[in-house]
Amino acid sequence: MPALKKAALAVTSAALLSAFVVTPASADDDDAPKPPSSMSQIGGAQLGRAGTQVNLGPGAPVLPKDLTGRSWLVSDAESGQVLAAHNAHWRLPPASTLKMLFADTLLADPALLPKTREYTVKDEDLAGMGEGSSLVGIKEDHSYTVHDLWLGVFLRSGNDAVHVLSAMYGGIPKTVQAMQARAEELQALDTQVVSPDGYDAPGQVSSAYDLSLFARDGLQNADFREYCATATAQFPGEKKKGKKRETFGIQNTNRLLTGADGVTPYRGIAGVKNGYTTHAGNTFTGVAERDGRVLLVTVMNPSSDETHAVYKEAARLLDWGFAASGKVSPVGELVPPKSAVVGSGSDTAEGGKGAAADTRAGSKGEHGPDRAARAAATTEGSSGVGIALGIVGGVLILLAGGVFLVNRRWPLPDLMRRRPRP
């Protein structure tokens, strides 16, 4: 066998061995749901394979062994390189992490601007919420600003806030349709939207890959960055006749951000969203910065009995990702939105290089690559945020014969300055 083939075989074998040892067999494996044998190859062929995918290079740390998520993915948020993944395209219930797509779809829509706009809630606006929904505490016949409602979505994961914003946008069906169209624009083709709040619904699914796309795109919006990084805020309460309206405190449900319930805050964390439902289990997507590098992590439905396993497994993957950066070969990429690809259109999304070119590629619409340059939102009534304005710089990444503008240095909140280092 030629020396080059022997070397390639050795590298491949090492990578497969690394993948094997991080997912040891257990007595419950036979009963656990299995990923489909064939999954989407958007982002690269390796991402379409079942099981753990990682290409370790010299000096790279092995993946943590105590990972139990049905699906997970860790990626470089700036370059889009996927450092490692496990069943990346397995379609699973997303729970409230789907609210990232809701926000990415509606935040910049004229129907919800300006953020100081007030809206009086009607009874019908809160109809149809699922039993046991997470709520921020919105009351009928009370008025709220759009800013208040977004705080309710991001901090308390309030399905009531989602329903009111959807009503302002034009109703639940219109919102679902817009979210589905946005998912397709982002090439998040594992996602099927049924309910805008992520509440369990027949056929509603997403994937670790798609949730990472939603987070990456949303973070290019200054408002999105502000809200998902806000730790605490004051929310309007009941208005009693003849008295000043009360407010009450709300706290972000992202425990890696707040350190609530005994979870150690993650150094450099800056959002994004967690979720839980009966069918989805615990889900989480997070973004963190360390030493100038920004990583995204998504974990879906860990089976571990460990308390707050979704946060702890996400933290382990982030630790690994920061240690492994520059020492692993990517197993794929987070593809750009279709409208951000400028090329001949000969490449196909299933080939992992993005969908065909879109004639809107040069536009600067609400969802264009330059929308993050807009000013950050006002922060009145909120805390835990240190948002810089605008985009510091950009880098052009060549892919599929086209060009995609990636924000090289997002102005992420530097939360590690606000918290003791673990």
Residue pairs with C-beta under 8 A, 6 or more apart in sequence:
1 9
11 55
14 56
15 54
15 55
15 56
18 52
18 54
18 56
18 62
18 63
19 51
19 52
19 53
19 54
19 63
20 52
21 62
21 65
22 52
22 62
22 63
22 64
22 65
22 67
23 51
23 52
23 67
23 86
24 65
28 303
32 303
33 70
34 50
35 50
35 51
35 70
35 71
35 87
35 90
36 50
36 90
37 50
38 48
39 47
39 48
39 49
39 50
39 87
39 88
39 89
39 90
40 47
40 48
40 89
40 189
40 190
40 207
40 209
40 350
41 47
41 48
41 89
41 350
41 351
41 352
42 89
42 187
42 189
42 209
42 335
42 349
42 350
42 352
43 82
43 88
43 209
43 332
43 333
43 334
43 335
43 352
44 82
44 330
44 331
44 332
44 333
44 352
45 332
45 352
46 53
46 331
46 332
47 53
47 82
47 85
47 88
47 89
47 209
47 331
47 332
47 352
48 88
48 89
50 87
50 90
51 86
51 87
52 63
52 84
52 85
52 86
53 84
53 85
53 86
53 88
53 331
53 332
54 63
54 83
54 84
54 85
54 328
54 331
55 328
55 329
55 330
55 331
56 62
56 324
56 327
56 328
57 327
57 328
57 329
58 327
59 327
60 324
60 327
60 328
61 320
61 323
61 324
61 327
63 84
63 320
64 313
64 316
64 317
64 319
64 320
66 304
66 306
66 313
66 316
67 86
67 302
67 313
67 316
67 317
68 302
68 303
68 304
68 309
68 313
69 86
69 208
69 299
69 300
69 301
69 302
69 303
69 310
69 313
70 87
70 90
70 92
70 281
70 300
70 301
70 302
70 303
71 86
71 87
71 88
71 90
71 92
71 207
71 208
71 298
71 299
71 300
71 301
72 85
72 86
72 87
72 208
72 297
72 298
72 299
72 300
72 313
72 314
72 317
73 82
73 84
73 85
73 86
73 88
73 208
73 209
73 212
73 296
73 297
73 298
74 82
74 83
74 84
74 85
74 295
74 296
74 297
74 298
74 317
74 318
74 320
74 321
75 81
75 82
75 83
75 212
75 216
75 295
75 296
75 297
75 321
75 334
76 83
76 293
76 294
76 295
76 296
76 321
76 325
77 215
77 216
77 219
77 287
77 294
77 295
77 296
77 410
78 293
78 294
78 395
78 406
78 407
78 408
78 409
78 410
79 333
79 397
79 406
80 216
80 333
80 334
80 335
80 336
80 397
80 406
81 330
81 332
81 333
81 334
82 88
82 330
82 331
82 332
82 333
82 334
83 295
83 321
83 324
83 325
83 328
83 330
83 331
84 317
84 320
84 321
84 324
84 328
84 331
85 208
85 209
85 331
85 332
86 208
87 208
88 207
88 208
88 209
88 332
89 190
89 207
89 209
90 207
90 208
90 300
91 190
91 192
91 205
91 206
91 207
92 205
92 206
92 207
92 280
92 300
92 301
93 200
93 204
93 205
93 206
93 277
93 279
93 280
94 191
94 198
94 204
94 205
94 206
94 211
94 275
94 280
94 283
94 300
95 198
95 200
95 275
95 276
95 277
95 280
95 281
95 282
95 283
96 134
96 157
96 197
96 198
96 273
96 274
96 275
96 276
96 277
96 283
97 198
97 206
97 211
97 214
97 273
97 274
97 275
97 283
97 284
97 285
97 298
98 191
98 193
98 195
98 196
98 197
98 198
98 204
98 206
98 211
98 275
99 153
99 154
99 157
99 162
99 196
99 197
99 198
99 273
99 275
100 211
100 214
100 215
100 218
100 272
100 273
100 285
101 179
101 182
101 183
101 188
101 191
101 193
101 206
101 214
102 153
102 162
102 165
102 175
102 179
102 196
102 197
102 198
103 150
103 153
103 154
103 218
103 224
103 227
104 182
104 186
104 214
104 217
104 218
104 221
104 224
104 367
105 175
105 178
105 179
105 182
106 112
106 165
106 169
106 175
106 178
107 150
107 218
107 221
107 223
107 224
108 221
108 223
108 366
108 367
108 371
109 169
109 366
111 168
111 169
111 170
112 146
112 165
112 168
112 169
113 146
114 146
115 145
115 146
115 147
115 150
115 223
115 377
115 378
116 145
116 146
116 147
116 378
117 145
117 146
118 143
118 144
118 145
119 143
119 144
119 145
119 146
119 149
119 164
119 168
120 141
120 142
120 143
121 138
121 139
121 140
121 141
121 142
121 143
121 144
121 164
122 140
122 141
122 167
123 140
124 167
125 140
125 163
125 164
125 167
126 138
126 140
126 160
126 163
126 164
127 163
128 163
128 172
129 135
129 159
129 160
129 163
129 197
129 199
130 159
130 195
130 197
130 199
130 200
133 159
133 160
133 197
133 199
134 156
134 157
134 158
134 159
134 253
135 156
135 158
135 159
135 160
136 151
136 152
136 153
136 155
136 156
136 158
136 160
136 161
136 235
136 250
137 156
137 158
137 160
137 235
137 237
137 248
138 144
138 149
138 152
138 158
138 160
138 161
138 164
139 238
142 236
142 238
142 239
144 164
144 236
146 165
146 168
147 377
147 378
147 380
147 381
148 235
148 236
148 381
149 161
149 164
149 165
150 161
150 165
150 223
150 227
151 227
151 230
151 233
151 235
151 250
151 381
151 382
152 158
152 160
152 161
152 235
152 250
153 161
153 162
153 165
153 227
154 227
154 228
154 230
154 252
154 273
155 227
155 230
155 232
155 233
155 250
155 251
155 252
155 253
156 235
156 250
156 251
156 253
157 253
157 273
157 274
157 275
159 197
159 199
162 196
162 197
163 172
163 196
163 197
166 172
166 174
166 175
166 196
169 175
169 178
172 195
172 196
175 196
176 193
176 194
176 195
176 196
179 193
179 196
180 191
180 192
180 193
182 367
183 189
183 191
183 193
183 210
183 214
184 338
185 337
185 338
185 339
185 367
186 210
186 213
186 214
186 217
186 337
186 338
187 213
187 335
187 336
187 337
187 338
187 349
187 354
187 355
188 206
188 207
188 209
188 210
188 213
188 214
189 210
189 349
190 205
190 206
190 207
190 209
190 210
191 205
191 206
191 207
191 210
192 203
192 204
192 205
192 206
193 204
194 201
194 202
194 203
194 204
195 201
195 204
198 204
198 275
198 277
198 280
199 277
200 277
200 278
200 279
200 280
207 300
208 298
208 299
208 300
209 298
209 334
211 283
211 285
211 298
211 300
212 285
212 296
212 298
212 334
213 334
213 335
214 285
215 271
215 272
215 273
215 285
215 287
215 296
215 298
216 296
216 334
217 337
217 367
218 224
218 228
218 272
219 225
219 228
219 271
219 272
219 287
219 372
219 410
219 412
220 369
220 371
220 372
220 407
220 410
221 371
221 372
221 374
222 372
222 374
222 375
222 376
222 377
222 387
222 389
222 390
222 411
223 376
223 377
225 270
225 271
225 376
225 387
225 410
225 411
225 412
225 413
226 376
226 377
226 379
226 382
226 385
226 387
226 413
227 377
228 254
228 270
228 271
228 272
228 273
229 257
229 270
229 271
229 384
229 385
229 387
229 412
229 413
229 415
230 252
230 379
230 382
230 383
230 384
230 385
231 251
231 252
231 257
231 258
231 383
231 384
231 385
231 415
232 249
232 250
232 251
232 252
232 258
232 382
232 383
232 384
233 249
233 250
233 381
233 382
233 383
234 247
234 248
234 249
234 250
234 381
234 382
235 247
235 248
235 249
235 250
236 245
236 246
236 247
237 245
237 246
237 247
237 248
238 245
238 246
239 245
239 246
240 246
247 381
251 258
251 260
252 258
252 384
253 274
254 269
254 271
254 272
254 273
254 274
254 284
254 286
255 261
255 263
255 274
255 308
255 311
256 263
256 265
256 266
256 269
256 284
256 286
256 311
256 314
256 315
257 265
257 266
257 269
257 270
257 271
257 384
257 415
258 265
259 265
259 419
261 308
262 307
262 308
263 308
263 311
263 312
264 315
264 422
265 415
265 419
265 422
266 286
266 288
266 314
266 315
266 318
267 288
267 290
267 416
267 419
267 421
267 422
268 288
268 289
268 290
268 415
268 416
269 286
269 287
269 288
269 415
269 416
270 287
270 288
270 289
270 412
270 413
270 415
271 286
271 287
272 285
272 286
272 287
273 284
273 285
274 282
274 283
274 284
274 285
274 310
274 311
275 282
275 283
275 284
276 282
276 283
280 300
280 301
281 300
281 301
281 302
281 303
281 310
282 299
282 301
282 302
282 309
282 310
283 298
283 299
283 300
283 301
283 310
284 297
284 298
284 299
284 310
284 311
284 314
285 296
285 297
285 298
286 296
286 297
286 298
286 314
286 318
287 294
287 295
287 296
287 297
287 412
288 294
288 295
288 297
288 318
289 295
289 412
289 414
290 322
291 322
292 409
293 322
293 325
294 410
294 412
295 318
295 321
295 322
295 325
296 334
297 314
297 317
297 318
297 321
298 314
299 310
299 313
299 314
299 317
302 309
302 310
302 313
304 313
306 312
332 352
333 352
333 399
335 349
335 352
335 353
335 354
335 355
336 354
336 399
336 404
337 367
338 354
338 355
338 356
338 358
339 358
339 360
339 361
339 363
339 367
339 368
340 361
340 369
340 404
340 405
341 354
341 355
341 356
341 357
341 358
341 361
341 399
341 400
341 402
341 404
342 357
342 361
342 362
342 402
342 403
343 356
343 357
343 400
343 401
343 402
344 357
344 401
345 356
345 357
346 356
346 401
347 353
347 354
347 355
347 356
347 400
347 401
348 355
348 356
349 355
353 399
353 400
354 399
354 400
354 402
357 402
361 402
364 370
364 371
369 404
369 405
370 405
372 391
372 407
372 410
373 390
373 391
375 389
375 390
376 387
376 388
376 389
379 385
379 387
384 413
384 415
384 418
385 413
386 413
386 414
386 415
386 417
386 418
387 411
387 413
388 411
389 411
390 411
391 407
391 409
391 410
391 411
392 408
392 409
392 411
393 407
393 408
393 409
394 405
394 406
394 407
394 408
395 405
395 406
395 408
396 403
396 404
396 405
396 406
397 403
397 404
397 405
397 406
